[in-house]
Amino acid sequence: MTDADLRAKIRGLTASGVLSKEPAPIERPAPTSTPGNKRSKILAGGPLHDPCTICGEPGPQIQYFYIAGLVVSVHAACDALWQRERA
């Protein structure tokens, strides 16, 4: 997918409520490999088990946690495009 394709998909996912326009509000315990950080709104590492919420490909590295159990899993590159579209 091109950046333009991904941006169009991000806009569609945002319009449908799958992706939020707001930062993730829920904090989860940070992984033990993160010294000095007790709680985090994102989990970064990877690859994660779920496919990327944006492009659908395997191996996302970031998860965001939202209310009602919504978890958004994204690749770093997809996340960067999402952040730009939200701005």
N, CA, C and O atoms as a Maestro MAE file, in Angstrom:
{
 s_m_m2io_version
 :::
 2.0.0
}

f_m_ct {
 s_m_title
 :::
 protein
 m_atom[348] {
  # First column is atom index #
  i_m_mmod_type
  r_m_x_coord
  r_m_y_coord
  r_m_z_coord
  i_m_residue_number
  s_m_chain_name
  s_m_pdb_residue_name
  s_m_pdb_atom_name
  i_m_atomic_number
  :::
  1 25 0.833 -1.187 0.000 1 A "MET " " N  " 7
  2 3 0.000 0.000 0.000 1 A "MET " " CA " 6
  3 2 0.877 1.249 0.000 1 A "MET " " C  " 6
  4 15 1.926 1.288 0.643 1 A "MET " " O  " 8
  5 25 0.439 2.243 -0.714 2 A "THR " " N  " 7
  6 3 1.160 3.512 -0.725 2 A "THR " " CA " 6
  7 2 0.738 4.343 0.495 2 A "THR " " C  " 6
  8 15 -0.251 4.028 1.158 2 A "THR " " O  " 8
  9 25 1.496 5.400 0.778 3 A "ASP " " N  " 7
  10 3 1.129 6.296 1.876 3 A "ASP " " CA " 6
  11 2 -0.261 6.884 1.644 3 A "ASP " " C  " 6
  12 15 -1.042 7.019 2.585 3 A "ASP " " O  " 8
  13 25 -0.569 7.231 0.410 4 A "ALA " " N  " 7
  14 3 -1.888 7.789 0.093 4 A "ALA " " CA " 6
  15 2 -2.992 6.770 0.382 4 A "ALA " " C  " 6
  16 15 -4.042 7.126 0.916 4 A "ALA " " O  " 8
  17 25 -2.754 5.496 0.029 5 A "ASP " " N  " 7
  18 3 -3.723 4.432 0.312 5 A "ASP " " CA " 6
  19 2 -3.918 4.282 1.819 5 A "ASP " " C  " 6
  20 15 -5.046 4.170 2.299 5 A "ASP " " O  " 8
  21 25 -2.804 4.280 2.564 6 A "LEU " " N  " 7
  22 3 -2.880 4.126 4.016 6 A "LEU " " CA " 6
  23 2 -3.594 5.317 4.659 6 A "LEU " " C  " 6
  24 15 -4.387 5.141 5.584 6 A "LEU " " O  " 8
  25 25 -3.316 6.512 4.177 7 A "ARG " " N  " 7
  26 3 -3.990 7.700 4.733 7 A "ARG " " CA " 6
  27 2 -5.494 7.637 4.470 7 A "ARG " " C  " 6
  28 15 -6.290 7.985 5.342 7 A "ARG " " O  " 8
  29 25 -5.884 7.198 3.284 8 A "ALA " " N  " 7
  30 3 -7.313 7.051 2.978 8 A "ALA " " CA " 6
  31 2 -7.939 6.005 3.899 8 A "ALA " " C  " 6
  32 15 -9.050 6.200 4.392 8 A "ALA " " O  " 8
  33 25 -7.241 4.910 4.130 9 A "LYS " " N  " 7
  34 3 -7.750 3.869 5.020 9 A "LYS " " CA " 6
  35 2 -7.860 4.394 6.443 9 A "LYS " " C  " 6
  36 15 -8.837 4.103 7.133 9 A "LYS " " O  " 8
  37 25 -6.866 5.170 6.896 10 A "ILE " " N  " 7
  38 3 -6.889 5.758 8.238 10 A "ILE " " CA " 6
  39 2 -8.103 6.677 8.380 10 A "ILE " " C  " 6
  40 15 -8.785 6.641 9.403 10 A "ILE " " O  " 8
  41 25 -8.377 7.492 7.375 11 A "ARG " " N  " 7
  42 3 -9.539 8.382 7.432 11 A "ARG " " CA " 6
  43 2 -10.834 7.574 7.523 11 A "ARG " " C  " 6
  44 15 -11.742 7.938 8.271 11 A "ARG " " O  " 8
  45 25 -10.918 6.495 6.773 12 A "GLY " " N  " 7
  46 3 -12.101 5.633 6.833 12 A "GLY " " CA " 6
  47 2 -12.252 4.949 8.183 12 A "GLY " " C  " 6
  48 15 -13.353 4.879 8.728 12 A "GLY " " O  " 8
  49 25 -11.142 4.442 8.725 13 A "LEU " " N  " 7
  50 3 -11.185 3.788 10.033 13 A "LEU " " CA " 6
  51 2 -11.519 4.786 11.140 13 A "LEU " " C  " 6
  52 15 -12.182 4.433 12.115 13 A "LEU " " O  " 8
  53 25 -11.067 6.013 10.994 14 A "THR " " N  " 7
  54 3 -11.387 7.051 11.974 14 A "THR " " CA " 6
  55 2 -12.866 7.404 11.879 14 A "THR " " C  " 6
  56 15 -13.535 7.540 12.904 14 A "THR " " O  " 8
  57 25 -13.378 7.553 10.677 15 A "ALA " " N  " 7
  58 3 -14.791 7.883 10.488 15 A "ALA " " CA " 6
  59 2 -15.703 6.793 11.043 15 A "ALA " " C  " 6
  60 15 -16.789 7.086 11.543 15 A "ALA " " O  " 8
  61 25 -15.265 5.531 10.956 16 A "SER " " N  " 7
  62 3 -16.087 4.413 11.439 16 A "SER " " CA " 6
  63 2 -15.902 4.153 12.936 16 A "SER " " C  " 6
  64 15 -16.617 3.334 13.513 16 A "SER " " O  " 8
  65 25 -14.943 4.848 13.574 17 A "GLY " " N  " 7
  66 3 -14.724 4.680 15.009 17 A "GLY " " CA " 6
  67 2 -13.716 3.610 15.384 17 A "GLY " " C  " 6
  68 15 -13.460 3.394 16.569 17 A "GLY " " O  " 8
  69 25 -13.136 2.935 14.395 18 A "VAL " " N  " 7
  70 3 -12.125 1.919 14.684 18 A "VAL " " CA " 6
  71 2 -10.848 2.573 15.214 18 A "VAL " " C  " 6
  72 15 -10.214 2.057 16.135 18 A "VAL " " O  " 8
  73 25 -10.476 3.708 14.627 19 A "LEU " " N  " 7
  74 3 -9.340 4.493 15.103 19 A "LEU " " CA " 6
  75 2 -9.872 5.760 15.756 19 A "LEU " " C  " 6
  76 15 -10.844 6.354 15.290 19 A "LEU " " O  " 8
  77 25 -9.225 6.162 16.834 20 A "SER " " N  " 7
  78 3 -9.648 7.347 17.565 20 A "SER " " CA " 6
  79 2 -8.908 8.590 17.088 20 A "SER " " C  " 6
  80 15 -7.781 8.520 16.598 20 A "SER " " O  " 8
  81 25 -9.577 9.731 17.246 21 A "LYS " " N  " 7
  82 3 -8.918 11.010 16.994 21 A "LYS " " CA " 6
  83 2 -8.173 11.476 18.230 21 A "LYS " " C  " 6
  84 15 -7.386 12.421 18.164 21 A "LYS " " O  " 8
  85 25 -8.413 10.821 19.356 22 A "GLU " " N  " 7
  86 3 -7.831 11.205 20.642 22 A "GLU " " CA " 6
  87 2 -6.718 10.240 21.042 22 A "GLU " " C  " 6
  88 15 -6.699 9.095 20.593 22 A "GLU " " O  " 8
  89 25 -5.790 10.697 21.885 23 A "PRO " " N  " 7
  90 3 -4.758 9.798 22.418 23 A "PRO " " CA " 6
  91 2 -5.388 8.700 23.275 23 A "PRO " " C  " 6
  92 15 -6.490 8.868 23.797 23 A "PRO " " O  " 8
  93 25 -4.703 7.610 23.412 24 A "ALA " " N  " 7
  94 3 -5.182 6.487 24.217 24 A "ALA " " CA " 6
  95 2 -5.293 6.890 25.685 24 A "ALA " " C  " 6
  96 15 -4.322 7.392 26.252 24 A "ALA " " O  " 8
  97 25 -6.465 6.682 26.324 25 A "PRO " " N  " 7
  98 3 -6.645 7.119 27.702 25 A "PRO " " CA " 6
  99 2 -6.275 6.078 28.761 25 A "PRO " " C  " 6
  100 15 -6.097 6.432 29.927 25 A "PRO " " O  " 8
  101 25 -6.158 4.830 28.388 26 A "ILE " " N  " 7
  102 3 -5.969 3.776 29.388 26 A "ILE " " CA " 6
  103 2 -4.494 3.463 29.569 26 A "ILE " " C  " 6
  104 15 -3.752 3.287 28.602 26 A "ILE " " O  " 8
  105 25 -4.087 3.398 30.824 27 A "GLU " " N  " 7
  106 3 -2.712 3.037 31.144 27 A "GLU " " CA " 6
  107 2 -2.662 1.582 31.569 27 A "GLU " " C  " 6
  108 15 -3.525 1.118 32.313 27 A "GLU " " O  " 8
  109 25 -1.676 0.879 31.109 28 A "ARG " " N  " 7
  110 3 -1.444 -0.529 31.450 28 A "ARG " " CA " 6
  111 2 -0.075 -0.650 32.095 28 A "ARG " " C  " 6
  112 15 0.775 0.221 31.912 28 A "ARG " " O  " 8
  113 25 0.147 -1.716 32.845 29 A "PRO " " N  " 7
  114 3 1.506 -1.915 33.370 29 A "PRO " " CA " 6
  115 2 2.500 -2.000 32.224 29 A "PRO " " C  " 6
  116 15 2.280 -2.712 31.244 29 A "PRO " " O  " 8
  117 25 3.580 -1.275 32.361 30 A "ALA " " N  " 7
  118 3 4.628 -1.302 31.342 30 A "ALA " " CA " 6
  119 2 5.389 -2.614 31.442 30 A "ALA " " C  " 6
  120 15 5.439 -3.218 32.514 30 A "ALA " " O  " 8
  121 25 5.984 -3.063 30.343 31 A "PRO " " N  " 7
  122 3 6.788 -4.287 30.393 31 A "PRO " " CA " 6
  123 2 7.962 -4.110 31.353 31 A "PRO " " C  " 6
  124 15 8.441 -2.998 31.576 31 A "PRO " " O  " 8
  125 25 8.405 -5.206 31.903 32 A "THR " " N  " 7
  126 3 9.505 -5.153 32.864 32 A "THR " " CA " 6
  127 2 10.796 -4.650 32.242 32 A "THR " " C  " 6
  128 15 11.710 -4.245 32.960 32 A "THR " " O  " 8
  129 25 10.884 -4.670 30.912 33 A "SER " " N  " 7
  130 3 12.095 -4.195 30.252 33 A "SER " " CA " 6
  131 2 12.153 -2.669 30.168 33 A "SER " " C  " 6
  132 15 13.102 -2.111 29.617 33 A "SER " " O  " 8
  133 25 11.137 -1.996 30.714 34 A "THR " " N  " 7
  134 3 11.103 -0.539 30.686 34 A "THR " " CA " 6
  135 2 11.432 -0.017 32.081 34 A "THR " " C  " 6
  136 15 10.528 0.166 32.895 34 A "THR " " O  " 8
  137 25 12.719 0.227 32.372 35 A "PRO " " N  " 7
  138 3 13.085 0.639 33.720 35 A "PRO " " CA " 6
  139 2 12.523 2.014 34.070 35 A "PRO " " C  " 6
  140 15 12.535 2.934 33.252 35 A "PRO " " O  " 8
  141 25 12.032 2.134 35.303 36 A "GLY " " N  " 7
  142 3 11.567 3.407 35.820 36 A "GLY " " CA " 6
  143 2 10.195 3.831 35.339 36 A "GLY " " C  " 6
  144 15 9.696 4.861 35.791 36 A "GLY " " O  " 8
  145 25 9.564 3.094 34.450 37 A "ASN " " N  " 7
  146 3 8.240 3.458 33.952 37 A "ASN " " CA " 6
  147 2 7.242 2.430 34.465 37 A "ASN " " C  " 6
  148 15 7.233 1.285 34.013 37 A "ASN " " O  " 8
  149 25 6.411 2.836 35.402 38 A "LYS " " N  " 7
  150 3 5.466 1.908 36.023 38 A "LYS " " CA " 6
  151 2 4.227 1.649 35.168 38 A "LYS " " C  " 6
  152 15 3.746 0.518 35.115 38 A "LYS " " O  " 8
  153 25 3.700 2.684 34.494 39 A "ARG " " N  " 7
  154 3 2.494 2.539 33.701 39 A "ARG " " CA " 6
  155 2 2.672 3.253 32.365 39 A "ARG " " C  " 6
  156 15 3.437 4.212 32.257 39 A "ARG " " O  " 8
  157 25 1.956 2.775 31.352 40 A "SER " " N  " 7
  158 3 2.103 3.337 30.015 40 A "SER " " CA " 6
  159 2 0.767 3.316 29.294 40 A "SER " " C  " 6
  160 15 -0.064 2.446 29.554 40 A "SER " " O  " 8
  161 25 0.551 4.262 28.391 41 A "LYS " " N  " 7
  162 3 -0.650 4.265 27.567 41 A "LYS " " CA " 6
  163 2 -0.439 3.481 26.285 41 A "LYS " " C  " 6
  164 15 -1.388 3.233 25.541 41 A "LYS " " O  " 8
  165 25 0.790 3.094 26.026 42 A "ILE " " N  " 7
  166 3 1.077 2.278 24.849 42 A "ILE " " CA " 6
  167 2 2.005 1.134 25.250 42 A "ILE " " C  " 6
  168 15 2.709 1.207 26.257 42 A "ILE " " O  " 8
  169 25 1.990 0.105 24.462 43 A "LEU " " N  " 7
  170 3 2.921 -0.999 24.614 43 A "LEU " " CA " 6
  171 2 3.728 -1.036 23.329 43 A "LEU " " C  " 6
  172 15 3.170 -1.232 22.250 43 A "LEU " " O  " 8
  173 25 5.022 -0.851 23.435 44 A "ALA " " N  " 7
  174 3 5.884 -0.872 22.256 44 A "ALA " " CA " 6
  175 2 6.836 -2.049 22.375 44 A "ALA " " C  " 6
  176 15 7.391 -2.296 23.445 44 A "ALA " " O  " 8
  177 25 7.018 -2.735 21.343 45 A "GLY " " N  " 7
  178 3 7.882 -3.904 21.307 45 A "GLY " " CA " 6
  179 2 7.610 -4.599 20.004 45 A "GLY " " C  " 6
  180 15 7.260 -3.963 19.010 45 A "GLY " " O  " 8
  181 25 7.763 -5.857 20.002 46 A "GLY " " N  " 7
  182 3 7.300 -6.481 18.786 46 A "GLY " " CA " 6
  183 2 8.119 -7.683 18.382 46 A "GLY " " C  " 6
  184 15 9.168 -7.978 18.954 46 A "GLY " " O  " 8
  185 25 7.625 -8.339 17.415 47 A "PRO " " N  " 7
  186 3 6.321 -8.103 16.810 47 A "PRO " " CA " 6
  187 2 5.194 -8.625 17.700 47 A "PRO " " C  " 6
  188 15 5.387 -9.578 18.455 47 A "PRO " " O  " 8
  189 25 4.030 -8.008 17.612 48 A "LEU " " N  " 7
  190 3 2.862 -8.400 18.383 48 A "LEU " " CA " 6
  191 2 2.058 -9.423 17.594 48 A "LEU " " C  " 6
  192 15 2.272 -9.591 16.394 48 A "LEU " " O  " 8
  193 25 1.141 -10.101 18.257 49 A "HIS " " N  " 7
  194 3 0.404 -11.196 17.617 49 A "HIS " " CA " 6
  195 2 -0.717 -10.738 16.688 49 A "HIS " " C  " 6
  196 15 -0.974 -11.379 15.669 49 A "HIS " " O  " 8
  197 25 -1.379 -9.650 17.025 50 A "ASP " " N  " 7
  198 3 -2.496 -9.170 16.208 50 A "ASP " " CA " 6
  199 2 -1.980 -8.528 14.922 50 A "ASP " " C  " 6
  200 15 -0.869 -7.998 14.901 50 A "ASP " " O  " 8
  201 25 -2.768 -8.570 13.854 51 A "PRO " " N  " 7
  202 3 -2.365 -7.836 12.642 51 A "PRO " " CA " 6
  203 2 -2.503 -6.333 12.873 51 A "PRO " " C  " 6
  204 15 -3.195 -5.902 13.795 51 A "PRO " " O  " 8
  205 25 -1.860 -5.563 12.056 52 A "CYS " " N  " 7
  206 3 -1.936 -4.104 12.134 52 A "CYS " " CA " 6
  207 2 -3.377 -3.659 11.852 52 A "CYS " " C  " 6
  208 15 -3.979 -4.069 10.859 52 A "CYS " " O  " 8
  209 25 -3.912 -2.831 12.721 53 A "THR " " N  " 7
  210 3 -5.273 -2.328 12.571 53 A "THR " " CA " 6
  211 2 -5.420 -1.517 11.286 53 A "THR " " C  " 6
  212 15 -6.502 -1.482 10.699 53 A "THR " " O  " 8
  213 25 -4.363 -0.876 10.851 54 A "ILE " " N  " 7
  214 3 -4.440 -0.007 9.675 54 A "ILE " " CA " 6
  215 2 -4.220 -0.772 8.376 54 A "ILE " " C  " 6
  216 15 -5.082 -0.751 7.498 54 A "ILE " " O  " 8
  217 25 -3.086 -1.444 8.238 55 A "CYS " " N  " 7
  218 3 -2.769 -2.086 6.955 55 A "CYS " " CA " 6
  219 2 -3.142 -3.566 6.899 55 A "CYS " " C  " 6
  220 15 -3.208 -4.146 5.815 55 A "CYS " " O  " 8
  221 25 -3.388 -4.185 8.066 56 A "GLY " " N  " 7
  222 3 -3.772 -5.589 8.097 56 A "GLY " " CA " 6
  223 2 -2.624 -6.575 8.019 56 A "GLY " " C  " 6
  224 15 -2.840 -7.784 8.099 56 A "GLY " " O  " 8
  225 25 -1.417 -6.082 7.867 57 A "GLU " " N  " 7
  226 3 -0.245 -6.952 7.768 57 A "GLU " " CA " 6
  227 2 0.183 -7.428 9.165 57 A "GLU " " C  " 6
  228 15 -0.120 -6.770 10.160 57 A "GLU " " O  " 8
  229 25 0.881 -8.560 9.240 58 A "PRO " " N  " 7
  230 3 1.336 -9.059 10.541 58 A "PRO " " CA " 6
  231 2 2.524 -8.250 11.084 58 A "PRO " " C  " 6
  232 15 3.193 -7.524 10.349 58 A "PRO " " O  " 8
  233 25 2.758 -8.396 12.373 59 A "GLY " " N  " 7
  234 3 3.962 -7.866 13.000 59 A "GLY " " CA " 6
  235 2 3.939 -6.431 13.463 59 A "GLY " " C  " 6
  236 15 4.978 -5.774 13.405 59 A "GLY " " O  " 8
  237 25 2.793 -5.889 13.930 60 A "PRO " " N  " 7
  238 3 2.839 -4.523 14.451 60 A "PRO " " CA " 6
  239 2 3.706 -4.458 15.702 60 A "PRO " " C  " 6
  240 15 3.883 -5.461 16.393 60 A "PRO " " O  " 8
  241 25 4.243 -3.280 15.991 61 A "GLN " " N  " 7
  242 3 5.140 -3.114 17.133 61 A "GLN " " CA " 6
  243 2 4.534 -2.290 18.264 61 A "GLN " " C  " 6
  244 15 5.125 -2.207 19.341 61 A "GLN " " O  " 8
  245 25 3.373 -1.679 18.047 62 A "ILE " " N  " 7
  246 3 2.802 -0.751 19.030 62 A "ILE " " CA " 6
  247 2 1.346 -1.107 19.276 62 A "ILE " " C  " 6
  248 15 0.611 -1.434 18.344 62 A "ILE " " O  " 8
  249 25 0.930 -1.041 20.548 63 A "GLN " " N  " 7
  250 3 -0.483 -1.207 20.889 63 A "GLN " " CA " 6
  251 2 -0.934 -0.027 21.731 63 A "GLN " " C  " 6
  252 15 -0.228 0.415 22.637 63 A "GLN " " O  " 8
  253 25 -2.136 0.483 21.413 64 A "TYR " " N  " 7
  254 3 -2.789 1.533 22.187 64 A "TYR " " CA " 6
  255 2 -4.034 0.935 22.823 64 A "TYR " " C  " 6
  256 15 -4.722 0.121 22.207 64 A "TYR " " O  " 8
  257 25 -4.323 1.336 24.054 65 A "PHE " " N  " 7
  258 3 -5.455 0.789 24.805 65 A "PHE " " CA " 6
  259 2 -6.513 1.864 25.021 65 A "PHE " " C  " 6
  260 15 -6.216 2.950 25.519 65 A "PHE " " O  " 8
  261 25 -7.760 1.550 24.640 66 A "TYR " " N  " 7
  262 3 -8.875 2.484 24.750 66 A "TYR " " CA " 6
  263 2 -9.976 1.878 25.614 66 A "TYR " " C  " 6
  264 15 -9.942 0.699 25.965 66 A "TYR " " O  " 8
  265 25 -10.949 2.718 25.944 67 A "ILE " " N  " 7
  266 3 -12.099 2.315 26.743 67 A "ILE " " CA " 6
  267 2 -12.889 1.247 26.000 67 A "ILE " " C  " 6
  268 15 -12.856 1.183 24.771 67 A "ILE " " O  " 8
  269 25 -13.594 0.414 26.745 68 A "ALA " " N  " 7
  270 3 -14.423 -0.683 26.221 68 A "ALA " " CA " 6
  271 2 -13.591 -1.793 25.600 68 A "ALA " " C  " 6
  272 15 -14.089 -2.552 24.770 68 A "ALA " " O  " 8
  273 25 -12.325 -1.893 25.996 69 A "GLY " " N  " 7
  274 3 -11.494 -2.993 25.546 69 A "GLY " " CA " 6
  275 2 -10.901 -2.853 24.165 69 A "GLY " " C  " 6
  276 15 -10.286 -3.793 23.662 69 A "GLY " " O  " 8
  277 25 -11.070 -1.697 23.533 70 A "LEU " " N  " 7
  278 3 -10.504 -1.493 22.204 70 A "LEU " " CA " 6
  279 2 -8.978 -1.439 22.291 70 A "LEU " " C  " 6
  280 15 -8.416 -0.663 23.064 70 A "LEU " " O  " 8
  281 25 -8.330 -2.261 21.500 71 A "VAL " " N  " 7
  282 3 -6.876 -2.269 21.398 71 A "VAL " " CA " 6
  283 2 -6.520 -2.023 19.943 71 A "VAL " " C  " 6
  284 15 -6.993 -2.730 19.053 71 A "VAL " " O  " 8
  285 25 -5.689 -1.025 19.701 72 A "VAL " " N  " 7
  286 3 -5.237 -0.701 18.353 72 A "VAL " " CA " 6
  287 2 -3.783 -1.126 18.240 72 A "VAL " " C  " 6
  288 15 -2.925 -0.621 18.965 72 A "VAL " " O  " 8
  289 25 -3.506 -2.049 17.335 73 A "SER " " N  " 7
  290 3 -2.149 -2.549 17.094 73 A "SER " " CA " 6
  291 2 -1.672 -2.005 15.757 73 A "SER " " C  " 6
  292 15 -2.351 -2.163 14.743 73 A "SER " " O  " 8
  293 25 -0.503 -1.363 15.749 74 A "VAL " " N  " 7
  294 3 -0.019 -0.736 14.518 74 A "VAL " " CA " 6
  295 2 1.491 -0.901 14.353 74 A "VAL " " C  " 6
  296 15 2.228 -1.052 15.327 74 A "VAL " " O  " 8
  297 25 1.927 -0.868 13.104 75 A "HIS " " N  " 7
  298 3 3.356 -0.781 12.799 75 A "HIS " " CA " 6
  299 2 3.818 0.645 13.106 75 A "HIS " " C  " 6
  300 15 3.000 1.564 13.125 75 A "HIS " " O  " 8
  301 25 5.075 0.834 13.338 76 A "ALA " " N  " 7
  302 3 5.605 2.170 13.612 76 A "ALA " " CA " 6
  303 2 5.315 3.122 12.450 76 A "ALA " " C  " 6
  304 15 4.963 4.280 12.675 76 A "ALA " " O  " 8
  305 25 5.458 2.651 11.222 77 A "ALA " " N  " 7
  306 3 5.208 3.504 10.054 77 A "ALA " " CA " 6
  307 2 3.725 3.855 9.934 77 A "ALA " " C  " 6
  308 15 3.383 4.995 9.619 77 A "ALA " " O  " 8
  309 25 2.849 2.889 10.181 78 A "CYS " " N  " 7
  310 3 1.408 3.155 10.136 78 A "CYS " " CA " 6
  311 2 1.019 4.115 11.256 78 A "CYS " " C  " 6
  312 15 0.184 4.997 11.058 78 A "CYS " " O  " 8
  313 25 1.622 3.945 12.427 79 A "ASP " " N  " 7
  314 3 1.363 4.834 13.555 79 A "ASP " " CA " 6
  315 2 1.759 6.268 13.209 79 A "ASP " " C  " 6
  316 15 1.026 7.204 13.526 79 A "ASP " " O  " 8
  317 25 2.897 6.445 12.568 80 A "ALA " " N  " 7
  318 3 3.360 7.793 12.198 80 A "ALA " " CA " 6
  319 2 2.350 8.458 11.254 80 A "ALA " " C  " 6
  320 15 2.046 9.641 11.402 80 A "ALA " " O  " 8
  321 25 1.836 7.700 10.290 81 A "LEU " " N  " 7
  322 3 0.822 8.260 9.379 81 A "LEU " " CA " 6
  323 2 -0.466 8.596 10.132 81 A "LEU " " C  " 6
  324 15 -1.078 9.635 9.884 81 A "LEU " " O  " 8
  325 25 -0.875 7.721 11.045 82 A "TRP " " N  " 7
  326 3 -2.083 7.950 11.845 82 A "TRP " " CA " 6
  327 2 -1.922 9.226 12.672 82 A "TRP " " C  " 6
  328 15 -2.836 10.047 12.739 82 A "TRP " " O  " 8
  329 25 -0.767 9.386 13.296 83 A "GLN " " N  " 7
  330 3 -0.519 10.580 14.118 83 A "GLN " " CA " 6
  331 2 -0.591 11.839 13.251 83 A "GLN " " C  " 6
  332 15 -1.136 12.854 13.686 83 A "GLN " " O  " 8
  333 25 -0.057 11.788 12.051 84 A "ARG " " N  " 7
  334 3 -0.132 12.948 11.148 84 A "ARG " " CA " 6
  335 2 -1.563 13.237 10.719 84 A "ARG " " C  " 6
  336 15 -1.959 14.398 10.614 84 A "ARG " " O  " 8
  337 25 -2.344 12.182 10.469 85 A "GLU " " N  " 7
  338 3 -3.740 12.372 10.080 85 A "GLU " " CA " 6
  339 2 -4.567 12.933 11.240 85 A "GLU " " C  " 6
  340 15 -5.513 13.691 11.023 85 A "GLU " " O  " 8
  341 25 -4.208 12.559 12.468 86 A "ARG " " N  " 7
  342 3 -4.932 13.075 13.643 86 A "ARG " " CA " 6
  343 2 -4.619 14.534 13.908 86 A "ARG " " C  " 6
  344 15 -5.445 15.242 14.484 86 A "ARG " " O  " 8
  345 25 -3.457 14.999 13.506 87 A "ALA " " N  " 7
  346 3 -3.027 16.373 13.823 87 A "ALA " " CA " 6
  347 2 -3.744 17.436 13.035 87 A "ALA " " C  " 6
  348 15 -3.473 18.624 13.211 87 A "ALA " " O  " 8
  :::
 }
 m_bond[347] {
  # First column is bond index #
  i_m_from
  i_m_to
  i_m_order
  :::
  1 1 2 1
  2 2 3 1
  3 3 4 2
  4 3 5 1
  5 5 6 1
  6 6 7 1
  7 7 8 2
  8 7 9 1
  9 9 10 1
  10 10 11 1
  11 11 12 2
  12 11 13 1
  13 13 14 1
  14 14 15 1
  15 15 16 2
  16 15 17 1
  17 17 18 1
  18 18 19 1
  19 19 20 2
  20 19 21 1
  21 21 22 1
  22 22 23 1
  23 23 24 2
  24 23 25 1
  25 25 26 1
  26 26 27 1
  27 27 28 2
  28 27 29 1
  29 29 30 1
  30 30 31 1
  31 31 32 2
  32 31 33 1
  33 33 34 1
  34 34 35 1
  35 35 36 2
  36 35 37 1
  37 37 38 1
  38 38 39 1
  39 39 40 2
  40 39 41 1
  41 41 42 1
  42 42 43 1
  43 43 44 2
  44 43 45 1
  45 45 46 1
  46 46 47 1
  47 47 48 2
  48 47 49 1
  49 49 50 1
  50 50 51 1
  51 51 52 2
  52 51 53 1
  53 53 54 1
  54 54 55 1
  55 55 56 2
  56 55 57 1
  57 57 58 1
  58 58 59 1
  59 59 60 2
  60 59 61 1
  61 61 62 1
  62 62 63 1
  63 63 64 2
  64 63 65 1
  65 65 66 1
  66 66 67 1
  67 67 68 2
  68 67 69 1
  69 69 70 1
  70 70 71 1
  71 71 72 2
  72 71 73 1
  73 73 74 1
  74 74 75 1
  75 75 76 2
  76 75 77 1
  77 77 78 1
  78 78 79 1
  79 79 80 2
  80 79 81 1
  81 81 82 1
  82 82 83 1
  83 83 84 2
  84 83 85 1
  85 85 86 1
  86 86 87 1
  87 87 88 2
  88 87 89 1
  89 89 90 1
  90 90 91 1
  91 91 92 2
  92 91 93 1
  93 93 94 1
  94 94 95 1
  95 95 96 2
  96 95 97 1
  97 97 98 1
  98 98 99 1
  99 99 100 2
  100 99 101 1
  101 101 102 1
  102 102 103 1
  103 103 104 2
  104 103 105 1
  105 105 106 1
  106 106 107 1
  107 107 108 2
  108 107 109 1
  109 109 110 1
  110 110 111 1
  111 111 112 2
  112 111 113 1
  113 113 114 1
  114 114 115 1
  115 115 116 2
  116 115 117 1
  117 117 118 1
  118 118 119 1
  119 119 120 2
  120 119 121 1
  121 121 122 1
  122 122 123 1
  123 123 124 2
  124 123 125 1
  125 125 126 1
  126 126 127 1
  127 127 128 2
  128 127 129 1
  129 129 130 1
  130 130 131 1
  131 131 132 2
  132 131 133 1
  133 133 134 1
  134 134 135 1
  135 135 136 2
  136 135 137 1
  137 137 138 1
  138 138 139 1
  139 139 140 2
  140 139 141 1
  141 141 142 1
  142 142 143 1
  143 143 144 2
  144 143 145 1
  145 145 146 1
  146 146 147 1
  147 147 148 2
  148 147 149 1
  149 149 150 1
  150 150 151 1
  151 151 152 2
  152 151 153 1
  153 153 154 1
  154 154 155 1
  155 155 156 2
  156 155 157 1
  157 157 158 1
  158 158 159 1
  159 159 160 2
  160 159 161 1
  161 161 162 1
  162 162 163 1
  163 163 164 2
  164 163 165 1
  165 165 166 1
  166 166 167 1
  167 167 168 2
  168 167 169 1
  169 169 170 1
  170 170 171 1
  171 171 172 2
  172 171 173 1
  173 173 174 1
  174 174 175 1
  175 175 176 2
  176 175 177 1
  177 177 178 1
  178 178 179 1
  179 179 180 2
  180 179 181 1
  181 181 182 1
  182 182 183 1
  183 183 184 2
  184 183 185 1
  185 185 186 1
  186 186 187 1
  187 187 188 2
  188 187 189 1
  189 189 190 1
  190 190 191 1
  191 191 192 2
  192 191 193 1
  193 193 194 1
  194 194 195 1
  195 195 196 2
  196 195 197 1
  197 197 198 1
  198 198 199 1
  199 199 200 2
  200 199 201 1
  201 201 202 1
  202 202 203 1
  203 203 204 2
  204 203 205 1
  205 205 206 1
  206 206 207 1
  207 207 208 2
  208 207 209 1
  209 209 210 1
  210 210 211 1
  211 211 212 2
  212 211 213 1
  213 213 214 1
  214 214 215 1
  215 215 216 2
  216 215 217 1
  217 217 218 1
  218 218 219 1
  219 219 220 2
  220 219 221 1
  221 221 222 1
  222 222 223 1
  223 223 224 2
  224 223 225 1
  225 225 226 1
  226 226 227 1
  227 227 228 2
  228 227 229 1
  229 229 230 1
  230 230 231 1
  231 231 232 2
  232 231 233 1
  233 233 234 1
  234 234 235 1
  235 235 236 2
  236 235 237 1
  237 237 238 1
  238 238 239 1
  239 239 240 2
  240 239 241 1
  241 241 242 1
  242 242 243 1
  243 243 244 2
  244 243 245 1
  245 245 246 1
  246 246 247 1
  247 247 248 2
  248 247 249 1
  249 249 250 1
  250 250 251 1
  251 251 252 2
  252 251 253 1
  253 253 254 1
  254 254 255 1
  255 255 256 2
  256 255 257 1
  257 257 258 1
  258 258 259 1
  259 259 260 2
  260 259 261 1
  261 261 262 1
  262 262 263 1
  263 263 264 2
  264 263 265 1
  265 265 266 1
  266 266 267 1
  267 267 268 2
  268 267 269 1
  269 269 270 1
  270 270 271 1
  271 271 272 2
  272 271 273 1
  273 273 274 1
  274 274 275 1
  275 275 276 2
  276 275 277 1
  277 277 278 1
  278 278 279 1
  279 279 280 2
  280 279 281 1
  281 281 282 1
  282 282 283 1
  283 283 284 2
  284 283 285 1
  285 285 286 1
  286 286 287 1
  287 287 288 2
  288 287 289 1
  289 289 290 1
  290 290 291 1
  291 291 292 2
  292 291 293 1
  293 293 294 1
  294 294 295 1
  295 295 296 2
  296 295 297 1
  297 297 298 1
  298 298 299 1
  299 299 300 2
  300 299 301 1
  301 301 302 1
  302 302 303 1
  303 303 304 2
  304 303 305 1
  305 305 306 1
  306 306 307 1
  307 307 308 2
  308 307 309 1
  309 309 310 1
  310 310 311 1
  311 311 312 2
  312 311 313 1
  313 313 314 1
  314 314 315 1
  315 315 316 2
  316 315 317 1
  317 317 318 1
  318 318 319 1
  319 319 320 2
  320 319 321 1
  321 321 322 1
  322 322 323 1
  323 323 324 2
  324 323 325 1
  325 325 326 1
  326 326 327 1
  327 327 328 2
  328 327 329 1
  329 329 330 1
  330 330 331 1
  331 331 332 2
  332 331 333 1
  333 333 334 1
  334 334 335 1
  335 335 336 2
  336 335 337 1
  337 337 338 1
  338 338 339 1
  339 339 340 2
  340 339 341 1
  341 341 342 1
  342 342 343 1
  343 343 344 2
  344 343 345 1
  345 345 346 1
  346 346 347 1
  347 347 348 2
  :::
 }
}
